[in-house]
């Protein structure tokens, strides 16, 4: 839960049970890991094109993995 708190109002990537991936800004979540995302987009795969989703609520039991999107400053600092 600490990672989720640090990821609030930041961009995250979600992997879903359906093998799809969604990127969006995490605005809030609840104890069941239901997620409220803004500026969400379905990331393209080999089979499907990407799609803008806008503001969504995602049921927590569909989520397999939540990852913060690395910021450019952190990547540059780690490579030095």
C-alpha positions as CSV (number, residue, x, y, z in Angstrom):
1,X,0.0,0.0,0.0
2,X,3.0,2.3,0.5
3,X,3.8,2.1,-3.2
4,X,0.2,3.1,-4.0
5,X,0.3,6.1,-1.7
6,X,3.6,7.3,-3.3
7,X,2.0,6.7,-6.8
8,X,-1.1,8.9,-6.1
9,X,-1.4,11.7,-8.7
10,X,1.4,10.1,-10.8
11,X,1.4,8.0,-13.9
12,X,1.2,4.2,-13.4
13,X,1.0,1.2,-15.7
14,X,-1.4,-1.6,-14.9
15,X,-1.3,-5.2,-16.1
16,X,-4.7,-6.8,-16.2
17,X,-5.9,-10.4,-16.1
18,X,-6.9,-10.1,-19.7
19,X,-3.2,-9.5,-20.6
20,X,-3.9,-5.9,-21.5
21,X,-2.0,-2.9,-20.1
22,X,-3.4,0.4,-19.1
23,X,-1.4,3.6,-18.4
24,X,-3.0,6.5,-16.5
25,X,-2.8,8.9,-13.6
26,X,-3.7,7.2,-10.3
27,X,-6.1,9.6,-8.5
28,X,-7.4,7.3,-5.7
29,X,-7.9,3.7,-4.6
30,X,-9.8,1.8,-1.9
31,X,-8.9,-1.2,0.3
32,X,-10.2,-3.6,-2.4
33,X,-7.7,-2.0,-4.8
34,X,-10.4,-0.5,-7.0
35,X,-8.5,2.2,-8.9
36,X,-9.6,5.6,-10.1
37,X,-7.5,6.7,-13.1
38,X,-7.5,9.8,-15.2
39,X,-6.1,10.2,-18.7
40,X,-6.1,6.4,-19.0
41,X,-5.1,4.7,-22.2
42,X,-5.1,1.1,-23.3
43,X,-1.6,0.4,-24.5
44,X,-1.2,-1.2,-27.9
45,X,-0.4,-4.9,-28.3
46,X,0.5,-7.0,-31.4
47,X,-3.2,-7.9,-31.7
48,X,-4.8,-4.6,-30.8
49,X,-4.3,-0.9,-31.3
50,X,-4.1,1.5,-28.3
51,X,-7.1,3.4,-27.3
52,X,-7.8,6.5,-25.1
53,X,-10.1,5.7,-22.2
54,X,-10.2,8.9,-20.3
55,X,-11.4,8.7,-16.7
56,X,-12.1,5.2,-15.5
57,X,-12.7,3.2,-12.4
58,X,-11.0,-0.2,-12.6
59,X,-12.1,-3.1,-10.3
60,X,-9.2,-4.3,-8.2
61,X,-9.7,-8.0,-8.9
62,X,-8.8,-7.4,-12.6
63,X,-5.4,-6.0,-11.7
64,X,-2.4,-8.3,-11.7
65,X,0.4,-5.7,-11.4
66,X,0.7,-2.0,-10.7
67,X,4.0,-0.3,-11.6
68,X,4.9,3.4,-11.3
69,X,6.1,4.9,-14.6
70,X,9.8,5.9,-14.1
71,X,10.4,9.6,-14.3
72,X,13.2,10.8,-16.6
73,X,15.1,12.5,-13.7
74,X,15.4,9.3,-11.7
75,X,16.6,7.3,-14.7
76,X,19.3,9.8,-15.5
77,X,20.4,9.9,-11.9
78,X,20.7,6.1,-11.7
79,X,22.7,5.9,-14.9
80,X,25.3,8.3,-13.7
